[in-house]
Amino acid sequence: MDIERRLLDIVSRLDEINAELSQNNVYDDPDRAARLQIEATGLLPIVNAYNAHRQLARQADECRLMSQDPDMAGMADEELKELLPKITESWNGVLRMLLPEDDAARRNVVLEVRAGAGGDEAGLFAKQLLRMYTRYAERNRWQVELTDLSESGIGSVREAVAIIRGAGVYGRLRFESGTHRVQRVPVTESSGRIHTSTATVAVLPEAEEADAVINPNDLKIDTFRASGAGGQHINRTDSAIRITHLPTGLVVTCQDERSQGKNREKAMRVLRTRLYDLQQGALDRERANLRLSQVGTGDRSERIRTYNFPQGRVTDHRIDLTKYNIDEFMEGDLDEILSALVQADEAERIASLTKE
């Protein structure tokens, strides 16, 4: 079915609903009346946008007719020149309204950052990425809860897992998943040679309890004393939690809280999210093994984005966009690139919609 036919069917359906709602006996069945009102509320914005687009198209047709009159041609051509971009914009707006709504876009996320290839320098870069996302969250007044942090002796990060809560977090961060590559001269490099290292990022929509049912008998729960590099966070009680999901082999560790109960709660949230991710992959083969497809292997040749410190640039390879603001970017000024990624995805989905 082409888009125009689909839109005309929506207009027709709204007319049918309004006609039924105008009947005196419609409220004899309150449940049906309520369902009709909800359906009409969902269709009305699309119909209004489509009617506005058709009005602009009619004005353009009138201008084309007027341009055939030598006395009116100049004015008609000027008006048509102004109308054409408005028509394109209005049509794209209508198409955006037809795109399926992604419920996951509103969810909180589980953010995972891991050092990839490059030794200590990769760990230092992973630490910077974690800080970058934390700064971005602060700019948006999102809440960041660190659930697990594995550090090395030089203060680098081997692995970090955090839950980020806020309005539309997944919708903004979903395209950060993948291999991030850094090019710079390490502080330990005496010859000034530029090194290339990587870190991997996975952004998963946080699962709700109903999304992944976990059988307590499938869990192995271990407790241990929390610790960190240089003795950080060390305490005298076994407050840290390690949960192993025996059927899948998934392991989640949480040692950020001093309370064993809080660590267990956070670990269960992360485990539930990872299980939900696996279950979704089983239901939809295109998303199978999502985490691996997101982060790749961490090899230097794989990358979604390059951070080149000597040149002060950040390049996102998926949309071929380069910005020379690396210092601001590492401080959480991500909006320009994130918005461009969202727009590119939207344009791709609109293109797919028009091919249906």
C-alpha positions in Angstrom: 0.0 0.0 0.0 1.4 3.4 -1.0 1.7 6.2 1.6 -1.0 8.4 0.0 -3.5 5.5 0.1 -2.6 4.8 3.7 -3.1 8.4 4.7 -6.5 8.5 2.9 -7.5 5.4 4.8 -6.6 7.2 8.1 -8.7 10.2 7.1 -11.6 7.9 6.2 -11.2 6.0 9.5 -11.3 9.2 11.5 -14.5 10.3 9.7 -16.1 6.9 10.5 -15.1 7.3 14.2 -16.5 10.8 14.4 -19.7 9.7 12.8 -20.1 6.9 15.3 -19.3 9.2 18.2 -22.0 11.6 17.1 -24.7 8.9 17.4 -26.9 9.3 20.4 -26.6 5.7 21.5 -22.8 5.5 21.3 -22.5 5.9 25.1 -24.7 2.9 25.7 -21.5 1.0 25.5 -19.0 3.2 27.5 -16.0 0.9 26.9 -16.4 1.1 23.2 -17.0 4.8 23.3 -13.8 5.2 25.3 -11.8 3.1 22.8 -13.1 5.1 19.9 -12.2 8.4 21.6 -8.7 7.1 22.2 -8.3 6.0 18.6 -9.6 9.3 17.3 -7.1 11.2 19.6 -4.3 9.2 18.0 -5.4 9.7 14.4 -6.3 13.4 14.7 -2.7 14.8 14.6 -1.8 12.8 11.5 -5.0 13.9 9.7 -4.4 17.5 10.6 -0.8 17.4 9.4 -1.9 15.6 6.2 -4.6 18.2 5.5 -2.2 21.0 6.1 0.2 19.4 3.6 -2.6 19.0 1.0 -3.5 22.7 1.4 0.1 23.7 0.6 0.1 21.4 -2.4 -3.1 23.0 -3.7 -1.6 26.4 -3.3 1.4 25.2 -5.3 -0.9 23.9 -8.1 -2.7 27.3 -8.2 0.7 29.0 -8.5 1.6 26.8 -11.5 -1.7 27.8 -13.2 -1.1 31.5 -12.5 2.4 31.2 -13.9 0.9 30.5 -17.3 -0.4 34.1 -17.3 2.4 36.4 -18.4 1.0 39.2 -16.1 1.0 36.9 -13.1 4.0 34.7 -13.8 6.6 36.6 -11.8 4.5 36.8 -8.6 3.4 33.1 -9.1 7.0 31.9 -9.5 8.1 33.7 -6.3 5.3 32.3 -4.3 5.9 28.8 -5.7 9.6 29.2 -4.7 8.6 29.8 -1.1 6.0 27.0 -1.1 8.2 24.2 -2.3 10.4 23.8 0.8 7.4 24.1 3.0 5.7 21.3 1.1 8.8 19.1 1.5 9.0 19.9 5.2 5.3 19.2 5.8 5.5 15.9 3.9 8.4 14.8 6.0 6.5 15.8 9.1 3.6 13.6 8.0 6.0 10.7 7.3 7.6 11.0 10.7 4.1 10.7 12.3 3.6 7.4 10.5 6.8 5.9 11.8 6.2 3.2 14.4 6.8 4.5 17.9 9.7 2.9 19.7 8.7 2.3 23.3 12.3 1.6 24.3 13.3 5.2 23.5 11.7 6.4 26.7 13.6 3.8 28.9 16.5 4.2 31.2 19.7 2.5 30.0 22.4 0.1 31.3 25.7 1.6 30.0 28.7 -0.7 29.7 32.2 0.7 29.0 35.1 -1.7 28.5 38.8 -1.2 27.6 39.6 -2.7 24.2 42.9 -3.0 22.3 45.8 -0.8 23.5 46.7 -1.9 27.0 46.8 0.8 29.7 46.0 3.5 27.2 42.8 1.7 26.3 41.9 1.7 30.0 42.6 5.4 30.4 40.4 6.1 27.3 37.6 3.9 28.8 37.8 6.0 31.9 37.5 9.2 29.9 34.4 7.8 28.0 32.7 6.9 31.3 33.4 10.5 32.5 32.1 11.9 29.2 28.8 10.1 29.5 28.5 11.1 33.1 29.0 14.7 32.2 26.4 14.4 29.5 24.0 12.9 31.9 24.6 15.8 34.3 23.8 18.3 31.6 20.5 16.6 31.1 19.8 16.2 34.8 19.8 12.4 34.5 20.7 10.2 37.4 23.8 8.0 37.1 24.2 4.9 39.3 27.5 3.1 39.0 26.9 -0.6 39.6 30.4 -2.0 38.8 33.8 -0.6 38.3 37.0 -2.6 37.6 40.1 -0.4 37.7 43.8 -1.0 37.2 46.7 0.3 39.3 47.2 3.3 37.1 43.7 4.5 37.5 42.4 3.2 34.2 39.1 1.4 33.7 39.0 -2.2 32.6 35.2 -2.3 32.8 32.4 -0.1 34.1 28.7 -0.6 34.3 26.2 2.1 35.1 22.4 2.7 35.1 21.4 6.0 33.7 17.9 7.2 34.5 16.0 10.1 33.0 13.5 11.2 30.4 14.3 9.6 27.0 17.8 8.4 27.9 17.8 5.4 25.5 16.4 7.5 22.7 19.4 9.8 23.0 22.2 7.3 23.8 21.2 4.3 21.7 23.6 5.0 18.9 26.7 5.2 21.2 27.0 1.4 21.1 30.1 0.2 19.3 33.9 0.5 19.2 35.3 4.0 20.0 38.9 4.6 18.8 41.3 7.1 20.2 44.5 8.5 18.6 46.9 10.4 20.8 50.3 10.5 22.3 50.2 8.7 25.7 51.8 10.4 28.7 54.2 7.5 28.9 55.4 7.8 25.3 58.7 9.6 25.4 59.2 9.7 21.6 56.0 11.5 20.9 54.6 8.7 18.8 50.8 8.7 18.3 49.1 5.5 19.6 45.8 4.1 18.6 43.6 2.4 21.2 40.0 1.4 21.6 37.2 1.1 24.1 33.8 -0.6 23.6 30.4 0.8 24.6 27.1 -1.0 24.9 23.9 0.9 25.6 20.9 -1.4 26.5 17.4 -0.3 27.4 16.8 -1.1 31.0 14.3 -4.0 31.4 11.3 -3.9 33.6 10.4 -6.8 35.9 7.7 -8.0 33.5 10.2 -8.0 30.6 12.3 -10.8 32.0 11.1 -13.3 34.5 13.9 -14.8 36.6 13.7 -18.0 38.4 15.5 -17.7 41.8 16.6 -21.3 41.4 18.6 -20.3 38.3 20.8 -17.9 40.3 24.1 -18.4 42.0 24.7 -15.5 44.4 28.2 -14.9 45.9 29.2 -12.2 48.3 32.7 -10.7 48.7 34.4 -7.6 50.1 34.3 -4.6 47.8 37.6 -3.3 46.7 39.2 -1.0 44.1 42.5 0.2 42.8 44.7 1.6 45.5 42.4 0.4 48.3 39.5 2.6 47.2 36.0 1.5 48.5 37.5 -1.2 50.6 35.2 -2.1 53.5 35.2 -4.8 56.2 32.0 -6.5 55.3 31.0 -8.8 52.4 28.8 -6.2 50.8 29.7 -6.8 47.1 27.4 -9.1 45.1 28.1 -11.4 42.2 25.1 -13.0 40.5 25.5 -15.8 38.0 22.5 -16.8 35.9 23.2 -20.5 35.5 21.2 -21.2 32.3 22.9 -18.5 30.3 26.2 -18.0 32.1 25.6 -14.3 32.4 27.5 -12.8 35.4 26.8 -9.4 37.0 28.8 -7.8 39.7 27.8 -4.8 41.9 30.0 -3.3 44.6 29.2 0.3 44.4 27.0 0.4 47.6 28.0 -0.4 51.1 24.7 -2.2 51.6 24.5 -5.8 50.4 20.8 -5.4 49.7 21.3 -2.3 47.5 24.1 -4.0 45.6 21.9 -7.0 45.0 19.0 -4.9 43.8 21.2 -3.1 41.3 22.8 -6.3 40.1 19.4 -7.8 39.5 18.4 -4.8 37.4 21.5 -5.2 35.2 21.0 -9.0 34.9 17.3 -8.5 34.0 18.3 -6.0 31.3 20.9 -8.4 29.8 18.4 -11.3 29.9 15.8 -9.2 28.2 18.3 -8.3 25.5 19.0 -12.0 24.9 15.3 -12.8 24.8 14.6 -10.1 22.3 17.4 -11.4 20.2 15.8 -14.9 20.3 12.5 -13.4 19.1 14.1 -11.3 16.4 17.1 -12.7 14.7 18.2 -9.3 13.4 18.9 -8.4 17.1 20.4 -11.7 18.0 23.6 -11.4 20.1 23.0 -7.6 20.3 25.8 -6.8 22.6 28.4 -8.4 20.3 26.9 -6.6 17.3 27.0 -3.4 19.2 30.5 -3.4 20.5 32.3 -5.7 18.0 35.6 -7.2 19.2 37.3 -4.0 20.2 39.9 -4.3 17.5 41.5 -1.1 16.3 40.1 -1.5 12.8 36.5 -1.5 14.0 35.1 1.8 15.0 32.0 3.9 15.0 33.9 7.0 16.1 37.4 8.3 16.2 38.8 10.7 18.8 41.9 12.3 17.4 43.5 14.5 20.1 46.5 15.9 18.1 44.1 17.2 15.6 41.4 18.1 18.1 38.7 16.3 16.1 35.9 13.9 16.7 34.7 11.9 13.6 31.6 9.8 13.6 32.1 7.4 10.7 28.5 6.3 10.4 27.3 9.7 9.2 30.7 11.0 8.1 30.5 14.0 10.5 33.7 15.6 11.9 33.7 18.2 14.6 36.8 20.1 15.9 35.7 20.4 19.5 37.2 17.4 21.2 37.8 19.1 24.5 34.1 20.2 24.8 33.0 16.8 23.5 34.9 15.0 26.2 33.2 17.3 28.7 29.8 16.0 27.6 28.9 18.4 24.8 27.5 15.5 22.7 24.2 17.0 21.5 25.2 18.0 18.0 26.5 14.5 17.0 23.8 12.7 18.9 21.1 14.8 17.1 22.7 14.1 13.8 22.6 10.3 14.5 19.0 10.5 15.5 18.1 12.4 12.3 20.1 10.0 10.1 18.2 7.1 11.6 14.9 8.8 11.1 15.7 9.6 7.5 16.6 5.9 6.9 13.4 4.7 8.5 11.3 7.2 6.4 13.1 6.0 3.3 12.2 2.4 4.3 8.6 3.5 4.9 8.2 5.0 1.4 9.5 1.7 -0.1 6.8 -0.4 1.5 
